[in-house]
Amino acid sequence: MSNPIKKLAGQTAVYGLSSIVGRLLNYLLVPIYVTAFAATEDYGQVSDLYAMIAFLMVLLTFGMETAYFRFLHKHENAEMVFRNAFLSVIMVNLSFLLVIIIFHPWIADLLLYPENPEYIILFSLIVVVDAIGALPLAKLRAKEKAGKFAVVQLTSIAVNIGLNLILMLLVFDSSIHPAEMGVRFILIANLVASLVKPALLYKDFTQLKWMFDFTLVKAMARYSFPLAIAGLAFVINETIDRVLLKHVSYHDLMAEFDKEKALKMAESRVGIYSANYKLAMLVTIFLQAYRYAAEPFFFAQSKSENRNRTYVKVMNYFVAAVFLCFLAVSLNLDIFKYFIPNDDYWVGLSVVPILLLANVFSGIYVNQSIWYKLSGQTRFGAYIASGGAILTIGLNIAFIPFYGYMACAWVTFFVYGGQMVASYLLGQRHYPIPYNLRKFALYSIVALSIYGLLEWINIPLSWTQLIVHNTLILLFVALVWFMEKPRVIRDQRT
């Protein structure tokens, strides 16, 4: 009998090839950007634009990937499910693009880019191409073609990296060219790379039949709408802090400085916060790879008699893994900071441990969220995420004027923690899964105690620090191995 946990781990590893390697390669662009641009505010513009791209990507896929997985296991005609989901996404995105083309000058003014309306067109094209390509990629995941999925993703990433290296290192020169030229280069490179995905998956486009089953589309939309709201709220929690940091800081600084100076200072804060946020997102690299494999896996396991046992074991391993990521980055931050070669950004390093823990909470919440997807009670996902989004917006607006980007970090921490707790409590009431809370508490308390102890001792950067910090990380790994080893052995026997 095949082991479902081994299967999930294997697929996570393959998806991780494209996700982890891709994210790491994209991370390597951060040192290039902070070096290429003469000032922190220039990188702040890039970060602000990509925050909006993430927001629109969720909006324009509107939960259809998950709806596709759900109806694939309920409907006898898999191709019909794919076709209707795909056509729905295409129609929505083409309508969105038409609106952007008509109103982009006004939108540019609203987003504080009055001199660069071309930014709006470029990032909208990126979003539309990526959103339309999401369903063919979901089809590969549903068919468990992890290898082809990885090839498509890595090819796109390679094109993006290559074009960035050429344009930002060989063509763009901040001492000669205006910063706007560099921002345009980054967006153009991303757009070309995004077009690679539909080019490699062209058969899904050329063989597409324009035939709607409105009953099926309506049922899928009814299922996906709460997920779209939840996804939109989730990305608000994840990215809106950078947008708010810019706009709230700008209006607050206007009381002391002229418009140009206030805008530059606001964008500088965004640049510093975003560069350090990248370090905290090392936890989410693992999470992204895991999510690609986990969602179809959990739906496939939903018919198994031992599904709850499987879900519990997966969560045990997951919690241990994310806390290991937290320790690895936070205890080696004096090394990781050199990933940002411009020390003008190091003033923001204090946000990294806070955001690392926030992303740990987010990962656990995402893993728990399978309960409302499996039970069809997706409205609860919308409630949780919407509540988090309201708190994120309200608390950031209230505290950014006083604490700047530190407010963004702490708001993220408390909101993600609250969502994790809310999801658990609602899940135990509506779709109970007997998670091992004692084990979660053990891993979290040990990890936080190790971090707190070493922060209190405060060993300066040296070989002594590296040895002590990483020895304690290895002791945490040993603890996890000791706790999970009997289960691993039993899994192997089955």
C-alpha positions as CSV (number, residue, x, y, z in Angstrom):
1,M,0.0,0.0,0.0
2,S,1.5,3.3,-1.0
3,N,2.1,5.9,1.7
4,P,0.1,9.2,1.0
5,I,2.5,11.2,3.1
6,K,5.4,10.0,1.1
7,K,3.5,10.9,-2.1
8,L,2.8,14.4,-0.8
9,A,6.4,14.9,0.2
10,G,7.6,13.7,-3.2
11,Q,5.3,16.1,-5.1
12,T,6.2,18.9,-2.7
13,A,9.8,18.3,-3.6
14,V,9.1,18.5,-7.3
15,Y,6.9,21.6,-7.0
16,G,9.5,23.0,-4.7
17,L,12.1,22.7,-7.5
18,S,10.2,25.4,-9.4
19,S,8.9,27.3,-6.4
20,I,11.9,27.3,-4.1
21,V,14.6,27.5,-6.8
22,G,12.5,30.1,-8.6
23,R,11.9,32.2,-5.5
24,L,15.6,32.0,-4.6
25,L,16.6,33.1,-8.0
26,N,14.2,36.0,-7.9
27,Y,15.6,36.9,-4.4
28,L,19.0,37.2,-6.1
29,L,17.5,40.1,-8.0
30,V,17.0,42.1,-4.8
31,P,20.7,42.8,-4.3
32,I,20.8,43.8,-8.0
33,Y,17.9,46.2,-7.6
34,V,19.1,47.8,-4.4
35,T,22.5,48.2,-6.0
36,A,21.3,49.4,-9.4
37,F,19.0,52.0,-8.0
38,A,20.7,55.1,-6.5
39,A,18.2,55.6,-3.7
40,T,15.9,53.5,-1.4
41,E,12.8,55.2,-2.7
42,D,13.5,53.8,-6.2
43,Y,13.3,50.3,-5.0
44,G,10.2,51.4,-3.0
45,Q,8.4,52.0,-6.3
46,V,9.2,48.5,-7.5
47,S,7.9,47.0,-4.2
48,D,4.7,49.1,-4.3
49,L,3.9,48.0,-7.9
50,Y,4.5,44.3,-7.1
51,A,2.3,44.6,-4.1
52,M,-0.5,45.7,-6.4
53,I,0.3,42.9,-8.8
54,A,-0.2,40.3,-6.1
55,F,-3.5,41.9,-5.1
56,L,-4.8,41.9,-8.7
57,M,-3.6,38.3,-9.3
58,V,-5.9,37.0,-6.6
59,L,-8.8,39.2,-7.7
60,L,-8.6,38.1,-11.4
61,T,-8.4,34.3,-10.7
62,F,-11.3,34.7,-8.3
63,G,-10.9,31.2,-6.7
64,M,-11.4,29.3,-9.9
65,E,-8.3,27.1,-9.4
66,T,-9.7,25.6,-6.2
67,A,-13.2,25.4,-7.7
68,Y,-11.6,23.4,-10.6
69,F,-10.1,20.9,-8.1
70,R,-13.3,20.6,-6.2
71,F,-15.6,20.0,-9.3
72,L,-13.0,17.7,-10.9
73,H,-13.9,15.1,-8.2
74,K,-17.6,15.7,-8.5
75,H,-18.2,16.0,-12.3
76,E,-17.9,13.1,-14.7
77,N,-16.4,15.2,-17.5
78,A,-13.1,16.6,-16.4
79,E,-12.5,18.5,-19.7
80,M,-15.8,20.3,-19.4
81,V,-14.9,21.5,-15.9
82,F,-11.6,22.8,-17.1
83,R,-13.1,24.5,-20.2
84,N,-15.7,26.4,-18.2
85,A,-13.3,27.5,-15.5
86,F,-10.7,28.6,-18.1
87,L,-13.2,30.5,-20.2
88,S,-14.6,32.3,-17.1
89,V,-11.1,33.5,-16.2
90,I,-10.3,34.6,-19.8
91,M,-13.5,36.7,-20.0
92,V,-13.0,38.4,-16.7
93,N,-9.4,39.3,-17.5
94,L,-10.1,40.6,-20.9
95,S,-12.8,42.9,-19.5
96,F,-10.4,44.1,-16.8
97,L,-7.8,44.9,-19.3
98,L,-10.2,46.9,-21.4
99,V,-11.1,49.0,-18.3
100,I,-7.4,49.6,-17.6
101,I,-6.6,50.7,-21.1
102,I,-9.5,53.3,-21.0
103,F,-8.8,54.7,-17.5
104,H,-5.1,54.1,-16.9
105,P,-4.2,57.9,-16.7
106,W,-6.7,58.5,-13.9
107,I,-5.6,55.3,-12.1
108,A,-2.0,56.4,-12.3
109,D,-2.9,59.7,-10.6
110,L,-4.7,57.8,-7.9
111,L,-1.8,55.5,-7.2
112,L,0.7,58.4,-7.1
113,Y,2.3,57.7,-10.4
114,P,1.0,60.7,-12.4
115,E,4.2,61.0,-14.4
116,N,4.3,57.2,-15.3
117,P,0.9,56.0,-16.5
118,E,2.8,53.3,-18.5
119,Y,3.5,51.5,-15.2
120,I,-0.3,50.8,-14.9
121,I,-0.5,49.3,-18.4
122,L,2.6,47.1,-17.9
123,F,1.7,45.7,-14.5
124,S,-1.9,45.1,-15.7
125,L,-0.7,43.1,-18.6
126,I,1.5,41.0,-16.3
127,V,-1.4,40.2,-14.1
128,V,-3.8,39.3,-17.0
129,V,-1.2,37.0,-18.6
130,D,-0.5,35.3,-15.3
131,A,-4.1,34.9,-14.3
132,I,-5.1,33.4,-17.7
133,G,-2.2,31.0,-17.4
134,A,-3.2,29.9,-13.9
135,L,-5.8,27.4,-15.0
136,P,-3.6,25.4,-17.5
137,L,-1.0,25.2,-14.7
138,A,-3.7,24.0,-12.3
139,K,-4.6,21.3,-14.8
140,L,-1.0,20.0,-14.7
141,R,-1.3,19.9,-10.9
142,A,-4.6,18.0,-11.1
143,K,-3.1,15.5,-13.4
144,E,-0.1,15.2,-11.1
145,K,2.3,16.3,-13.9
146,A,4.6,17.9,-11.4
147,G,7.6,17.6,-13.7
148,K,6.0,19.5,-16.6
149,F,4.7,22.1,-14.2
150,A,8.3,22.6,-12.9
151,V,9.7,22.9,-16.4
152,V,7.1,25.6,-17.4
153,Q,7.7,27.6,-14.2
154,L,11.5,27.3,-14.3
155,T,11.6,28.3,-18.0
156,S,9.6,31.5,-17.2
157,I,11.8,32.2,-14.2
158,A,15.0,31.7,-16.3
159,V,13.7,34.2,-18.9
160,N,12.9,36.7,-16.2
161,I,16.2,36.4,-14.5
162,G,18.1,36.6,-17.8
163,L,16.3,39.7,-19.0
164,N,16.8,41.4,-15.6
165,L,20.5,40.6,-15.6
166,I,20.9,42.0,-19.1
167,L,18.7,45.1,-18.7
168,M,19.7,46.0,-15.1
169,L,23.4,45.2,-15.2
170,L,24.4,45.9,-18.8
171,V,21.9,48.5,-20.0
172,F,20.6,50.5,-17.1
173,D,23.0,52.9,-15.3
174,S,21.5,55.0,-12.5
175,S,24.2,57.7,-13.0
176,I,23.0,58.2,-16.5
177,H,19.4,57.0,-16.8
178,P,16.4,58.1,-14.8
179,A,15.1,55.6,-12.2
180,E,11.8,55.3,-14.3
181,M,13.8,53.5,-17.0
182,G,14.9,50.9,-14.5
183,V,11.4,50.3,-13.3
184,R,10.1,49.9,-16.8
185,F,12.9,47.4,-17.6
186,I,11.9,45.3,-14.6
187,L,8.2,45.3,-15.6
188,I,9.0,44.5,-19.2
189,A,11.2,41.6,-18.2
190,N,8.4,40.2,-16.1
191,L,5.9,40.6,-18.8
192,V,8.0,38.7,-21.4
193,A,8.6,35.9,-18.8
194,S,4.9,35.7,-18.0
195,L,4.2,35.2,-21.8
196,V,6.4,32.1,-21.7
197,K,3.9,30.1,-19.7
198,P,1.0,30.3,-22.2
199,A,3.5,29.8,-25.0
200,L,4.6,26.5,-23.5
201,L,1.0,25.5,-22.7
202,Y,-0.3,26.6,-26.1
203,K,-2.4,23.4,-26.7
204,D,-4.8,24.4,-23.9
205,F,-5.4,27.6,-25.8
206,T,-5.5,26.3,-29.4
207,Q,-7.8,23.3,-28.5
208,L,-10.1,25.4,-26.4
209,K,-13.8,25.2,-27.4
210,W,-15.8,28.3,-26.7
211,M,-18.8,26.4,-25.3
212,F,-20.2,27.4,-21.9
213,D,-22.2,25.2,-19.6
214,F,-23.9,28.1,-17.6
215,T,-25.3,25.7,-15.0
216,L,-21.8,24.4,-14.2
217,V,-20.2,27.9,-14.4
218,K,-22.8,29.2,-11.9
219,A,-22.2,26.3,-9.5
220,M,-18.4,26.8,-9.7
221,A,-18.8,30.6,-9.2
222,R,-21.0,30.0,-6.2
223,Y,-18.3,27.8,-4.7
224,S,-15.4,30.0,-5.7
225,F,-16.9,33.4,-4.8
226,P,-16.3,33.0,-1.0
227,L,-12.8,31.7,-1.8
228,A,-12.2,34.8,-4.0
229,I,-13.2,37.0,-1.1
230,A,-11.0,35.0,1.2
231,G,-8.1,35.1,-1.2
232,L,-8.5,38.8,-1.8
233,A,-8.6,39.4,1.9
234,F,-5.6,37.2,2.4
235,V,-3.5,39.1,-0.2
236,I,-4.6,42.4,1.5
237,N,-3.2,41.0,4.7
238,E,0.0,40.0,2.8
239,T,0.7,43.0,0.6
240,I,-1.5,46.0,1.5
241,D,0.8,47.1,4.3
242,R,3.4,48.3,1.6
243,V,0.7,50.2,-0.3
244,L,-0.6,51.8,3.0
245,L,2.9,52.5,4.2
246,K,3.5,54.6,1.1
247,H,0.1,56.5,1.0
248,V,-0.3,57.0,4.8
249,S,3.3,58.1,5.2
250,Y,3.0,60.4,2.2
251,H,-0.1,62.2,3.6
252,D,1.4,62.4,7.1
253,L,4.7,63.8,5.8
254,M,2.9,66.4,3.8
255,A,2.4,68.3,7.0
256,E,6.2,68.9,7.2
257,F,7.6,68.6,3.7
258,D,6.6,69.5,0.1
259,K,4.9,66.9,-2.1
260,E,8.1,65.7,-3.8
261,K,10.1,65.3,-0.6
262,A,7.2,63.6,1.2
263,L,6.7,61.2,-1.7
264,K,10.4,60.3,-1.8
265,M,10.5,59.7,2.0
266,A,7.4,57.6,1.9
267,E,8.8,55.5,-1.0
268,S,12.1,55.1,0.9
269,R,10.2,53.6,3.9
270,V,8.5,51.1,1.5
271,G,11.9,50.2,0.0
272,I,13.5,49.6,3.4
273,Y,10.6,47.6,4.7
274,S,10.2,45.5,1.5
275,A,13.9,44.6,1.2
276,N,13.8,43.2,4.8
277,Y,10.4,41.6,4.2
278,K,12.2,39.5,1.6
279,L,14.3,37.9,4.3
280,A,11.2,37.0,6.3
281,M,9.6,35.4,3.3
282,L,12.1,32.6,3.3
283,V,9.4,30.7,5.3
284,T,6.9,31.3,2.6
285,I,9.2,29.8,0.0
286,F,8.7,26.4,1.6
287,L,5.0,27.2,2.1
288,Q,4.4,28.0,-1.6
289,A,6.0,24.7,-2.7
290,Y,3.9,22.9,-0.1
291,R,0.6,24.6,-1.2
292,Y,1.0,23.5,-4.8
293,A,1.1,19.9,-3.8
294,A,-1.2,20.0,-0.7
295,E,-4.4,21.3,-2.1
296,P,-5.0,18.6,-4.7
297,F,-3.6,16.1,-2.2
298,F,-6.1,17.0,0.5
299,F,-9.0,16.8,-1.9
300,A,-7.8,13.4,-3.1
301,Q,-7.5,12.1,0.5
302,S,-11.0,13.4,1.4
303,K,-12.5,10.0,0.4
304,S,-10.1,8.0,2.4
305,E,-11.3,6.4,5.7
306,N,-8.0,7.5,7.3
307,R,-8.1,11.1,6.1
308,N,-8.1,12.7,9.5
309,R,-5.1,10.6,10.6
310,T,-3.3,11.7,7.5
311,Y,-4.2,15.4,8.0
312,V,-3.0,15.3,11.6
313,K,0.4,13.8,10.6
314,V,0.8,16.3,7.8
315,M,0.2,19.1,10.3
316,N,2.7,17.7,12.8
317,Y,5.5,17.7,10.1
318,F,4.4,21.1,8.8
319,V,4.6,22.9,12.1
320,A,8.0,21.4,12.8
321,A,9.2,22.5,9.4
322,V,8.0,26.1,9.6
323,F,9.5,26.7,13.1
324,L,12.8,25.2,11.8
325,C,12.7,27.8,9.0
326,F,12.1,30.5,11.6
327,L,15.1,29.5,13.6
328,A,17.4,29.1,10.6
329,V,16.8,32.7,9.4
330,S,16.3,34.5,12.7
331,L,19.4,33.0,14.4
332,N,21.6,33.7,11.3
333,L,20.3,37.1,10.5
334,D,23.8,38.7,10.9
335,I,24.7,36.5,7.8
336,F,21.4,36.8,5.9
337,K,21.5,40.6,6.1
338,Y,24.4,40.7,3.6
339,F,21.9,39.4,1.1
340,I,21.0,43.2,1.0
341,P,24.4,44.6,0.1
342,N,23.3,48.3,0.6
343,D,23.6,49.0,4.4
344,D,21.1,51.8,4.0
345,Y,18.4,49.1,4.3
346,W,19.8,47.4,7.4
347,V,18.0,49.9,9.7
348,G,14.9,47.8,9.0
349,L,16.3,44.4,10.1
350,S,14.3,44.5,13.3
351,V,11.1,43.6,11.4
352,V,12.5,40.3,10.2
353,P,11.9,38.0,13.3
354,I,8.4,39.5,13.7
355,L,7.5,38.8,10.1
356,L,9.0,35.4,10.2
357,L,6.7,34.4,13.1
358,A,3.8,36.1,11.3
359,N,4.5,33.9,8.3
360,V,4.7,30.8,10.5
361,F,1.1,31.6,11.8
362,S,0.0,32.2,8.2
363,G,1.4,28.8,7.1
364,I,-0.4,27.0,9.9
365,Y,-3.6,28.9,9.0
366,V,-3.3,27.9,5.3
367,N,-2.8,24.3,6.3
368,Q,-5.9,24.4,8.6
369,S,-8.0,26.1,6.0
370,I,-8.6,22.8,4.2
371,W,-11.5,22.1,6.5
372,Y,-13.8,24.7,5.0
373,K,-12.7,23.8,1.4
374,L,-13.4,20.1,2.0
375,S,-16.7,20.7,3.7
376,G,-17.9,23.2,1.2
377,Q,-18.3,25.9,3.9
378,T,-16.1,28.3,2.1
379,R,-17.9,31.3,3.6
380,F,-16.0,30.8,6.8
381,G,-12.7,31.4,4.9
382,A,-14.2,34.6,3.6
383,Y,-15.2,35.6,7.2
384,I,-11.8,34.9,8.6
385,A,-9.8,36.6,5.9
386,S,-12.2,39.5,5.6
387,G,-11.9,40.1,9.4
388,G,-8.2,40.0,9.1
389,A,-8.2,42.4,6.1
390,I,-10.3,44.9,8.0
391,L,-7.9,44.8,11.0
392,T,-4.9,45.0,8.7
393,I,-6.2,48.2,7.0
394,G,-7.5,49.8,10.1
395,L,-4.5,49.1,12.4
396,N,-2.0,50.1,9.7
397,I,-3.8,53.4,9.1
398,A,-3.9,54.1,12.8
399,F,-0.3,53.2,13.7
400,I,1.8,53.9,10.6
401,P,2.0,57.6,11.4
402,F,3.5,56.8,14.8
403,Y,5.6,53.7,14.2
404,G,6.2,53.6,10.4
405,Y,7.1,50.1,9.1
406,M,7.4,48.6,12.6
407,A,3.6,49.1,12.8
408,C,3.2,47.1,9.5
409,A,5.3,44.2,10.9
410,W,3.4,44.0,14.3
411,V,0.0,44.3,12.6
412,T,0.9,41.4,10.3
413,F,2.0,39.3,13.3
414,F,-1.2,39.9,15.3
415,V,-3.6,39.5,12.3
416,Y,-2.0,36.2,11.1
417,G,-2.0,34.9,14.7
418,G,-5.7,35.8,15.1
419,Q,-6.6,34.1,11.9
420,M,-4.8,31.0,12.9
421,V,-6.7,30.8,16.2
422,A,-10.1,31.7,14.6
423,S,-9.7,29.0,11.9
424,Y,-8.8,26.3,14.4
425,L,-11.8,27.1,16.7
426,L,-14.3,27.3,13.8
427,G,-12.8,24.1,12.2
428,Q,-13.2,22.1,15.4
429,R,-16.8,23.1,15.5
430,H,-17.8,22.5,11.9
431,Y,-15.3,20.0,10.5
432,P,-13.3,18.6,13.5
433,I,-9.8,17.3,12.8
434,P,-8.0,16.1,16.0
435,Y,-4.8,18.0,15.7
436,N,-2.0,17.3,18.3
437,L,-2.0,20.6,20.1
438,R,0.6,19.4,22.7
439,K,3.1,18.7,20.0
440,F,2.4,22.1,18.4
441,A,3.0,23.8,21.8
442,L,6.2,21.8,22.3
443,Y,7.7,22.8,19.0
444,S,6.7,26.5,19.3
445,I,7.8,26.9,22.9
446,V,11.2,25.2,22.3
447,A,11.8,27.3,19.1
448,L,10.8,30.6,20.8
449,S,12.8,29.8,23.9
450,I,15.9,29.1,21.8
451,Y,15.4,32.4,20.0
452,G,14.7,34.4,23.1
453,L,17.7,32.9,25.0
454,L,20.1,33.7,22.2
455,E,18.7,37.2,21.8
456,W,19.2,37.8,25.5
457,I,22.8,36.5,25.5
458,N,23.5,38.5,22.3
459,I,26.7,36.9,21.1
460,P,28.4,39.2,18.5
461,L,28.9,38.0,14.9
462,S,31.8,35.5,15.1
463,W,32.6,31.8,14.7
464,T,31.3,31.4,18.3
465,Q,27.9,32.8,17.4
466,L,27.6,30.6,14.3
467,I,28.5,27.5,16.2
468,V,26.3,28.2,19.2
469,H,23.3,29.3,17.1
470,N,23.4,26.5,14.6
471,T,24.1,23.8,17.3
472,L,20.9,24.8,19.0
473,I,19.1,24.6,15.6
474,L,20.4,21.1,15.2
475,L,19.1,20.2,18.7
476,F,15.7,21.4,17.6
477,V,15.9,19.1,14.5
478,A,16.9,16.3,16.9
479,L,13.9,17.0,19.0
480,V,11.6,16.8,16.0
481,W,13.2,13.6,14.8
482,F,12.8,12.0,18.3
483,M,9.1,13.0,18.4
484,E,8.3,11.9,14.9
485,K,10.6,8.9,14.3
486,P,8.2,6.3,15.7
487,R,5.4,7.6,13.4
488,V,7.8,7.7,10.4
489,I,8.7,4.0,11.0
490,R,5.1,3.0,11.3
491,D,4.3,4.9,8.1
492,Q,7.0,3.0,6.2
493,R,5.7,-0.3,7.4
494,T,2.2,0.5,6.1
